[in-house]
Structures are given as C-alpha cells and as structure tokens.
Amino acid sequence: MSRRILFSLAVATLVIAAIIAAGCTGSTTSPAAGEIKKFSSADEIREYIEENTKLAAEADGDYYATGAVMARDVAVGVPQSAVAESAKGLTASAPSAGTGATDYSQTNVQVAGVDEPDVVKNDGRYIYVISGDTLTIVDAYPASTATIISKTTIDDTPKEIFVSGNRLVLFTTGTSAISENDSPVSARQVKSLRSYIPYNPVTRAVFYDITDRKNPKVTKDYEIDGDYTDARLIGSNLYLVTREKVSTYRDEEIIVPCVRESAKCIITPDVYYFDNPERSYAFTTITSFDTPSANEKDAKTYLVGSGNIMYVSQDAMYISYQKYHSIYRRGGVEPAIAIDDREVSSAGSSSGSVSSVLWEDFNAMSESEKQEVITEMKAQEVEKITKKEIDQSTTAIHKIAIDNGAINYVARGDVPGYLKNQFAMDEYHDNLRVATTSSVYTTRGSFEYNNVFVLDSGMKTIGSLTHIAEQEQIYSTRFIGDRLYMVTFKRVDPFFVIDLSTPTSPKILGKLKIPGYSDYLHPYDSTHIIGLGKETRTNDWGGVSTQGIKLALFDVSDVENPKQVGKVEIGDAGSDSAALSDHKAFLFDKAKNLLVIPARVVRQDAARSEKLIGDQPQIWYGAYVFGVDPSAGFVLRGTVEHGTGGSSHYWYGSSRNEVKRSLYIGDTLYTLSTAKILANPIDQINTTVATISLDEREDVLYPPMRVVE
C-alpha cells in the first residue's frame, strides 16, 4: 500500500475522531421498551431535568442556566386503589337518544372505530354544538320543527366534545392556582417555594348527563394539569391527552401533574422518563375514563419533549415530538483537522509516532501530491458534517398501548425529519408507517426532501425510502392498505403512489405532476382518491401564486400512471376552507353521493357595483355541495349561502358566517357557522327549510361599505 494511501486513511481516521470529539455525530438509536424508568420522588424529577437540559444544551454548544424548583414536593404517584374504588358505580350501558333518523353522518375520522372529538356532534336527532362560549343542543330532526332546546354557558375556553348515548363530555382549557387545599401540597410548602401562588394551565373534562336534553346535568367535573392536546373515544373508553411544558427558569416551580375531581386532587399519576437529554421537557399526561359511568380508569405521565401530533389506532396511541440538534459548537465551526501546509506541519508536531511518520511522508510529497491529499481531507470533513446536518432534526415517536382503559408504555422510535399532521402516521399489520419531510439548513444553503419509514411493533425501523421529491415538502398523505398516497409541492403537485406491501422495501410505483396541491386526501373507492387543496398559477415574476380552492379526483387503478380525472376550482386567490386545515370539516358519503366543502369564496372579478371602496373583492360564505362521478369528476349539486361580506373579512376565520362544519340527518343537510345552522334537503340543496340562530351578534369587524355610483 502506498504512503499516500496510508496517509489518506490516517487522515480519515483523524477526521472522524475529531468530529466525534466535537460532538458532530448524531444518533437515531431508540431505547428499548425496558429502558423506560419511573421517578420515585419530586427531587429526582428536579435533578433529572436540570442535569439533562444542561447536557442537551452543552451538546449543542449553548450556554446553560437554570435552577428549577418543584411544586408538590412529595413522592410521585397515588395508589391506584383510589382509582379502582372510584370506578365503582353506574353500569357501562347508556340509553339511546330517542326517536330520530337511523341514517346520519358522524365525524370524519382517520381510523374506523376510533372517534375523534369535535366542536359539533349529532346522534340522528339532536345536534350538539359549541358556538362561542356556549354549548347548544338543537332538536334538529325533522328540520321543519328544528329548535334550540338548551344553552349552557361555558366558563373556561371550550375546545371539543364527545357524545355517546346519554353522555356528553366537554373539554375546556383554563388556569388553576395551587392552593392550600390542593393535596398533597401544604400552604407551608407552597410559600417556601415561592412568595406567591402561581397559575398553571389546566384541562377540564366535564361529563354531562343528557337524558333530558333540555336540562343537561353535570355528573363529574375533572381537572387535569396541562393544556388540552387531543382525545379519543374507543367504545366506552375515553382517552384524554394533556401536555404541560416544564419551566426551567430559576425559582420557577415545576408542577407535577394531578387529576382533580371537584377541586380535590384524587390522582398524582406516576411520572415516567427515559435516559434522553432534551433541550426542553413537557409532562404529557394520558388519562382514561369510562364514559357511561364518568369514572376515571387510569392515568400516566411521561416526561418527554414538547409536541402534540398524535395518531391513535384501536389498541395503541402514538405521540410524537420533534427533536432539534445544533450542527456546530458555540463560536463557529472548528476544522476537524488543519487543511493548509503550515497548519499540517504544526499539527504533525503534536501527533504520535505513527502520525509523525505520516506527516514526514506528507512533507516528502511533491506539491501536486500535497494539494491532492488536502483536497481529499476537505471532502472527507464536508461529508461528515453533511451527515450531521441531515440529522439536525429528528421526530421521536412514543408508542403507548391502550386496552379497555389501561395505559402501558411500549417503546420509542426515532425517524429523521418532521411530520405534517396525524395522517403522516398509520398502523398496519402491527407496523407503524411514517412519512416525514427533512429540512436541512447548512452554511452552503438549505434543501428539503421527503421520506417514508416503516417501524415494527417494537418501534425499530425495518424499511425506508428517502430523498423523495427533493426541494419539495409533504402537503398531504393518506395510507390506505398497503399503499401510501402522498402529495408534495414547490411549483407543481407531484401525486405519488408508494407501495408498502413489502414493509422492508417501500418503493414508488408511480407519480403525476400537475399544477396546484392537495392539503387533504380522502378515499373515494379502491381506485380513486379525492384531493382538496389550492390551485396555483405561474405569476409574472416566474414564481408560483396560490389561487382558489381546488378539488381533484385521482384515478389510481393504474398505479404506475395515476391520472387526474376531475377538477373543480372554487373562487379566486384568497378563497379558503375549514376543511383545508381540519379533516373534520370534510363531509363525504359515497352511498348518498354527497360531498360538502365549507367555503369562503373571494371573487376578484366582481362588478364594480359589488365591490367595496378601494376596489376590493367581494366575499361569499357558505358551502359547496357536489356529487362525485369516477368517470367524469365532480358534479355541482348546489350551494348553501350563509352570508356575504367585504375586504374587512379578508382573513379566514374573521366572519361569524363562515361555515365550519356540515352534517346530515336523514335526507337533510345541515351547515353550521358560528352565527347559525341552515337546513337544506339533500335533493334540493338550494332550498333552505330551516334557520337556527346560534349567535345573533354582528361580526367584530366593520360591515362592508358599498360604492355609491
């Protein structure tokens, strides 16, 4: 072997060693399920957080200063016998809502059998809706006699609801003070920690008995520390997830989560953790309830990073958060090895005997040989740093088994990149499939690409497909059986069909490039997918401008050559829909040939007499109703108008007339805005047969002003 080759090998070794020493290597090794640990005291939590946030900061080369203290400074965990005792009581069955239609829509959910909370629910006769600070119950069926039968003012900020039989569960968020009566903290303990009583975010789960819909009665009122994250209802078992960021400022107490009933702490869940330094931590608490009896069943708290994207199957909950890694140490990039002749010579003077010989060899080389070796050294260093750059963001996913209310941690997996939303995860045949976008920022610029990973039941990665659609990012994904349908976007919309039938070898089957993009994908049948997003146009500067709402129908019967067989564009630039960001606003029923899209329609080309002062566009609020024909695309069945406005309502969400949800009971379509509910026969969409006013207050913004000719 030549001296030059030996020298290059030695240099490579030094480069790798130097980069490791500088903290420039990343790891995506996941801890085994058995590595989960349980804190035994509040002091242990405090020490762990201080030590590990410091380690994480130092690993990224940042300064560190903290001095967090702990509230509820007692051993963590309350014997579960208290939970078991409280579970005694009512039976698990609940009577039906009474006479109503047998055919009615339900919340559009990701997983069949796993109900998701929403701001509106219906049971075939009654509509339950959160409007402003009020929970309203409407006797909606039949529409000809629809009327409001009860209104309940909500003290805290309402979030979402579940309805199951004669039980309604309302989730709200607010704040709560640590008080002298908040067991197990005494007044002396609180005052010793801080001179005043702090307020912390809390989530309330209020269980109502709605046997008499005219007079809902509170059965149980629970308060759990942390902000509301999400919830799921599987059969009679309700799972609530709350999250509270752990403050690490000096003299700021860390509040151990507690479950209270009627302001009394009944459970301090065990707190679990992992040997994994994080820049910041959050208490993620999962609490389960038996819905009919309104009794708590289990509660666990996990000290993990901050995040809130959650996917839930019938028997497992996957909670994710994104980890960020700094590429370089504080003070800038230090070369892993010197790279000019002068520095090479000085570096050689401090090397060991073998390296000294190699440096002598280097000095004996010709000038051209020296430059070639130096070029190789630079390339090796860049390659190592680039690998670290690629690993600068990682998504950690925790798998937690759920079974009849029992909550048990399973394992953690890490994947490069970040998730778009809950539809980026899917469980299939005990494997978790994940789609991510990697955004890499470097001193040489930034670049993006997309990935698909398959993790086994133990959360170990067994299959991967990376660098899909470089310089684009994921806009929507939908896993259906052994396929993934994925839309990425930068200038055009590549619609990908990805094969996952062999979990260890994901592969792209076909793709279609068209203008625009889809924010949400919904299955029509086994060979057609509905896409909802925005249309795009090339502007005068060569860039891409977003236009109106776009509905697209994709034919995937030929997986290698997917086709767009239908397209509808609604409105001009500035148009929007609640369904673009929330799948629960998307209503589709194949049997009824019914597709309903809430719409805020901006018309840029309206006649001058219809525009505002300043030549601003006219706004229309309502819903578009379509039928879907696999061979021809979309057929407009009609529209439901909730109101009109002007440029003062330019941003989506600013008008009380914007339709946020739709549902059907029997053959009647109900569209809901903050202001009202309109009822329209499905076979006569343009005819409104009933109007139920929810809130008669005017929009906060100024009403539109017409141009006087």
N, C-alpha and C positions, 0 to 999 in steps of 0.2 A: 504494500500500500504506500502511495507516495506521501512525502512530507506535507504536501499541500492538502491532501485529503484528510490526513491525521489532524492537521491544524484546523480545518473546517469543522471536523467532528468535535474537537475540543471547544471551539468557539460556540457551536450549537449547544453543547452541554452547559457552558458558562452562561449563555443567554437564558436558557430555561431556568437554571438555578437562580440567576439574578432576578428574573421576573417573579419567580415564586417568592423569593425573599422580599420583593417589593409589594407583595400582595396583589399581583395582577393576574391571578388564575382564579377561575370560577369553578363552582361545583354544583351539579344538579342532582347529587345523590340524595335520595329520600330516606329518612329514618324509617326503620321497620316499625310495624304496628306496636311491638312490645316496648318501644322506646318512649312511649307516652308516659308521663310522670304526673303525680298528684302532689300539690303543695300541702304541707302539713300545718302551716301557720301563716299569718299575715306577714310576719317578719321575713319569712322565707320568700314570699312574693316580692316584697320590697327589695331585698338583696338581689334577687334574680333579675329584676327589671333594671336596677341601677348598673349591675355588672354587665348585662348583655347589651343594653343600649350603648354603653361605653365601648364594648368590644366591636359592635357593628359600626359605630362612628369612627373608631380608630382604624378599622379595616379599610374604610373608605377615605382615610386621611383627613377627617374632620376633627375640629375641636369638640370637646365634650364637657358639659357642665350640668349637673343635676343634683337633686337632693330630695327626691320624692319621699313623702311620709305616707302612712297608711291609716285610713279610717276603718272602723270595725276591726280593731287590733286584737282579734281573737282567733282561735283555731278555725280554719275554714271547713265548712260542711256541717249540715244539720242531719241527724239520723233520719234515714228515710222512713222510719216507722211513723214519723209525723205525717209524711205524705200518704202512706198506706192507710192510716187512720182516717185522714180526711177524704179518702176515696170512697168510703162507705156512704151509702145514701140512695139516691134515685136510681132507677133502672136505666139500662142503656137504650131503651126504645123510646121513640118520640112519635106522637101522632102526626098525621098529615095536616096540610094547611087547610083542608076543607075542599068544597066543590070548586073546581077550576078546570082549565083546559089540560088535557093529558099530553098535548103537544106544545112544548115551549122550549125556548133557547136557554142555554146555560153559558157560563163564562168560557170564552175561548182559552183553553189551557194547553200547555205543552205536552203533558203526559196524561193519557186517559186514566181516569180513576184517582187522579191527584188534583183536587180542586184548589184553585188559587183565589185569594181574597180580591175584592174589587170594591169600587165605590157604588156599584149597583148590583142587585141580585133580584131574581124573580123565582117564584115557585109554581107558576101556572095560573095563579090568580092575583097575587099581590106583588107589587114592585116595591123594593126596599132601596132607598137611595140616599146617599149623603149629598146634600146641597148646601154649600157654605158651612155654617156651624150647626146644621140641623139634620137629624135623621128623620126622614119622612117615609111613611108607609102609605101606599096608594092601593086601594081596591080597584084594580085595573081591568078585570075581566068580568063581564063583557065591556068593551070600550064605551058603549053607549051610556053606561051608568058609572063610568070611572070617576072616582072621587078620592080626595085625601081623607084618611080616617084617623091619622095621628101624626103629630110632630113632636120630636124630642130635641130640646136644645142641648148641645154638647159643650161642656165647659172647656175641655182641652182641644187641641188641634186634631180633628178626625182624620183618619187615614183610610181604612178599608173595613169591609165587613164580610162575614160568612153567614149563611142561613142554612140551617139543617132542621127540617121538621118544624117544631115549635120552639126552636132555639135560634137566637140571633146573637152573634158575637161581634162586638165593635172594638176596633183597635184605635187608640188615640196616643198622642205624644204630648208631653208637658215637662214640668220640672217638679222636683220634690226636694224638700230640705231634710238634712239629717237632724232629727230632733232628739230630745232627751228620752222619748218613749220608743225610739227606733231600735229595738233589741237587735243585736246584743251590745250596742254601744251605750255607755253611760254618759251622763252630762259631763262628768269629770273628764272622761276620755276625749270627748269632742272638744272641750275647752282647752285641753292640754295640747291638742293637735293644731288648733287654730283659734284665733280670738273671735271669730265669727262663724256662724253656721253656713256652710256652702250649699249651693243648689246644684243638683245634678240632673241630667236628662233621664226621664222615665217613660216607659210604655205601659199603657193600661189596656187590659183585656177585660171588657165588661160583657158579662153573659146576661142576656135578657130572656125572660120567658115571654113568648109572643103568642101564647094560646089565645089570648084576647088581643087581636091586632090593634084594637082601638086603645088599648091601655098596656103597653109593654112594661114589664116589671123587671127590675134588676135582681138577678139571682145571686151572682157573685161578681165582685169587683177586685181584680188583681192588678198589682202594680209591680213591674219588673224594672230594675235599673238598666238604663241604656236606651238608645234611640231605636225606634221600630225599624227593622230591616225587611222582614218578609214573614210569611206564614203559609202553611199548607194544611189541608183537611183531607185525610185518608180514612174513609169510613167514618167512624165516630171519633177518631183520634186527631186532635188538633195539635200542630207543632208551631210554636212561635219562636222566632229568632230575633234577639235584640243585641245591640252592639254598643259598647261604651269605650271611647278612646281613653287610654290610660295617660294621665298627665304626669310628666316627669319634671316639672318645674320645681325649684327648691321651695319647700314649705307648702307645697300643694298636695293635699291628701289624695291617696288612691282609694277609691271606693270599691270595696268588694261587692259584687252584685248580690242582690237579695230579692226574693219573691215575697211580696206582702199581700195580705188579704185584709181588707178593711183597715188599712194603715198599720197593720201589725206584721212584722217580719216572721213568716212561717217557714221559709227555707232559705238557707245560705248555701247554694249549690257548691259541691266540690269543684275546685279550680284545677284544671289540668294544663300541662305545659310540655314543651319539647326543648331539647338542647339545641336551640337555633337562635343565634343573635339576630335581632331586628332593630331597625332604626326607630321604630315606634311600635307600640303594642295596643291591642284592644281586647277587652273582655267580650267574647262572643258567647251569649247565653242561649241555650235551647231549652225551652220549657214545653212540656206536653200536658194536654188536658183531655179528659173525657168530655166530649161536647154535650151529650144529653144531661149528664149529672152536673156538669160545670165544675167538676173536681180536678185538681191537679194530679198528675200521674208521675212525672219525673222532671228533673232539671239538672243540667250540667253546664259548667262554664269552662271555656277554653281560652287560654291566653295566647293569642295569635296576632299576626299582622292585621292592619286595617284593610277591610274590603267588604263588599256587600253583594257580589254576584253569586247567586245560589241556584243550583239545579237539584230537583228532588224527583226520585223515582218512587216506585211503590214501597221499596224497602231500604232506601239509602238516601242520605242528604249529602250533597257535595257543596262545601263552602270554600270560596276562593278569595285570594287577595294577591296583589301584585307586589313583588319584591324589586327593589331598585339597587343597583350596585354602581358605585363610582368606579370609573376606569382608572383614574390616576390618583396618586397620593397628593396630599396638600403640597403646594409650592410648585406644581407643574410636573412635567414628565422628566424623569431622570433616565438617561440612557442605561439600558441593561448592561452595556459594555462600551468602552470607548471606541470611537469609529474614525479617528484620523491618526496619521503616523505618529505624531508627538504623543498623543494620549495612549496609543497602543504600547509604546515603549515604556511609558511611566507605569501603565497597568502591569506590564510584564515584570517590573521590578519587585512587585509585591506578591507575585504568584509563587506557587510551589515549584518543586524541582522539575516535574514533568512539563508544566506550563512554561517554565523558563526555557527549557529546550525548544519548545514550540515557538516561543517568541524569538529565540535566536534563529530558528528556521525562517520565521517571517522576515526578520531583518536581512536574511541572506537572499531573499527573493528579489527578482527584478521589479522595477517599478510597476510594470503592467500586471505582474502576478499579484503584487500587493493590492492594487486597485480592484482586481477581480475578487480577492478574498474579502476586502472591505465591503464590496457590493453585496456579497453573499451574507455577510454579517448583518447588514442593514435589512435585507429581505427577511432573514430569519426573525429578527426582532419585530418587524412590522407584522409578520404573520402571527406571532404570539399575541401581540397587543390587539390585533384584529379579532382573534378568537375571544379575547376578553370583552371587547366591545360588543360582540354579538351576544354575549351572555349578560349584558348590563341590565336587562330586565327579565324577570322570571315570574311566572304565576305559580303560586303554591295552592294546591287543592287538597282539602281535608275531607276524607270520606267518613261519614258517621252513620252507623246502622240504626234504623228505626223500625221497631216491631211492636205493634199494639201499645204504643206509648213509651216503650223502653228506649233509651238513648244510649248507644255504646260506640265509642270511637273505634275505627278500623285501621286506617293508615293514611299517610300523606304521600302525594306525588307532586313533583315539580316539572313544569314544562316551560320552555323558552317562549317569550312573547306575552301578549296580554289578550284578554277575552273581550269580545264586543258586548255580549249580553248572555243571558241564561241559555239561549239557543246555540251557543258555542259549545255546549256540553250535552252529552247524551249517553245513557247507559243502555247497552245492548249485549245480551248473552254474557252477563257478568263483567263485561269490559266497559270502560269509560272512553268514549271518543271525544276529542277536544280539538277545536280549531282556534288558532291564535295568529296574531299579527306581530311580527318583530320589527320594532323601530330602533334603528342603530344610529347613534349620533357620535361622530368622530371629529377629530381635528381636520380631517380631509373632506368633510361633508357628512350628509346623512343619507340613509337608504332604508327601504322597507321591503319586507317580503312576508309571505304567509305560510302557515304550517298546519299539518294535521298529525295528531298523535293518538295512539291507542294505548291505554293503560289497562293492565289486568286487574283482577279483583283485589289484589294486594297493592295496587297503585304503582306498579312498576311499568315503565314504558316498554312495550313489546313491538311497537310498529311506529314508523314515522314517514312523513312525506314533507319535505321542507323546500323553501325558496320557490313557492308558487307565486306567480304574478308579481315579479319584482317591481319595486317602486309603486306599488298599489297597496291598498289596505282592505280588509274584510268589511263589507257593509251588511251582509246578512248570510245566515247559514240555516240549513234545515237538514237534520239527519232523519232519514226515512228508511227503515230496514237496514240493508247492508250498503246503502249509498248515502253520500253527502252531496247536497246541492248547495253551492256556495257562490256568492256574488262578491267580486272585488271591484274597486273603482279608482281611477285617477282622471282619465279623459274619456274612456269608454267603459262599458259594463261587461266584463267577461263573466259569463254564467258558466260555472264549472260543474261537471258531473264526476264525482270521485267514487271509486269502487273501494269498499271496505269489507268485502266478502272474505278476504284473507286478512285477518287483523294485523298480522306481522308485515304485510306488504301492501299498504294503501297505494293506489295508483289513479291517475287521471284518465278517465275514459273519453271525455270529450269536452269541448268548450264552445261558447258562442259569444262573439263580440258585437255589442250593439250600443247605441247612444243611451245615456241615462244610467240609472242604477236602481236597485231594489233594496229598501230598508227592511223588508219583511217578506218571507216566503211561506206559502201555505199550500199544503197538498190539495189538489182537486180530485185526482184519482191516481191509479198506479202509474200512469204515463203522462200526467200533466201537473204542472206546478204554477200557482198564481204568485206573481210578484207585485209588491206595492212599494213605490218609491217616488223618484222625481225624474222628469225628463231633463235633458241637458242640450245646450247648443254651443257651437263654437262662436266666440264673440269676435269683435273687430280687432282685438289685440292678440288673437291667436290662442287665447285661453278658453276655458270652459265656464259657461254661465248656467246656473240652475234655473229651470223653468217650472212648469206646473206639476201637479200630482200625476204620476204615471202608474197605470195598471197594465201588467203584461201577463200573457199566458204562454208558458213554455211547454212544448211537446218534447218529452224525453224518451219516447218509445224507441228511437234510435240513439242509444246512449253516446255513441261516438260523434253524432251530429245533431245536437239539440237544436230546436227551432223555436222562434217566437211566432206563434200562430195568431196572436191577438194583442192589440194595444189600444189603450184609451188615454188621452191626456185631458186632465181637468184643470181649467184655469191657467193663468199666466204666472210669471215669476212672482213669488211672494205667497202663492197658494200653499196651504198646509192641511194636515190631517192628524188627528189624535192617534190614528192607527199607525202612523209612521214611527212613533216612538213607544207605543204601548199596544201590544198584540191583543189586549183585552178589548180594545175598541174596534177590532176587526170582527165582523159578523158574517159567517158563511154557513149555508145549509144546502148541501147538494140535492137532497130529496125535494126541497122546496124551490130549487133553482134560484137561490136568494143570496146575493152578495151586497152588503151595505157598507159604504165608506163614508164616515163623517168627513165633512169638507168645509174649509174656509177658503172660498174661491175669490181670487183677485182678478179683476178684469182690467187690463191696462188699456184696452182699445175701446172702452165705453164712450158713448157720445158725450160731447162737452156738457150738455144739459144734465147729464147724470153724474158729472164729476164735481169734486169739491174745488174751493178756491185754491189756486196753485196747480190746477190741472192734475190732481191726484186721482188714483184709481178708485173704483167702486168695489166694495167688499160684499160678498154674499155668504151667509151662514146657513148650513143645513146638512143634508145627507144625500148622496147619490145611491140609487138602488139599481143593481144590474142582475141580469141573468147571465149564465156562462154556457157557451156552446163550444165544446172541444174543437170543432172543425172551423168555427167562424170567429171565436173570441168572445167579446163581451157585448151584450145587448142591453141598452138602457131601458129600464122599466119605468123610471120616473124619478122625481126628486122631491124632497121634503124641505121646505124653507122654514127656518127659524127666525130669520131677520136679515137686515141689511145694515151697512154702516159705511164709514168712510175711512180716510187715512189715519184718523186718530186711533183706529183699532188695527194698526198695521201689523203689530206683532201678535202671533198666535197665542191665545190664552187671555187676551185683554178684554174680550167681549163675553157677556153672560149668555149670549145667544149661540155661541159656538157649540156644536153638537160634540159631545164627548163619548157617548155610548149609544148603542141601539140594541134592541131585543125584540123577540116576537112571542106572543101568546096566542095559540090557535092560528087563525088567519089574519091577525092584526100585527102590524109593525109599530113599535114604539121607539121614538127617537128622543134622546134626553140631552138637554143643555142645562146649565146652571139655572136658567130662568124658568124652563117649562118642559113638559113632556107632551109630545104630539102623538096621536094615534091615527094610523092610516091603514086601510085594508091593503093587504099584500097584492091583491089583484086590481086595486085602484090606488096606486101609490100617490098620485097627485091629489087625492081627496082626503082632507083631514076631517075625521069624525069626532074627535075629542081633543080638547086642550086642557092640560092640568098645570096650573101655575104653581111653580115651586118657590120662586122668589121674584117679587114684582119690583124690586129696586132697579133703578136705572144703572147703566154702566158707569163706572167711576170716571171714565174719560168723557171729554166733551162730546155732545152729539154732533153728527155731521152737519155742515153748513152748505146749502145749495148755492150755486151760482145764479144770480138774478140777471136774466137777459134783458 
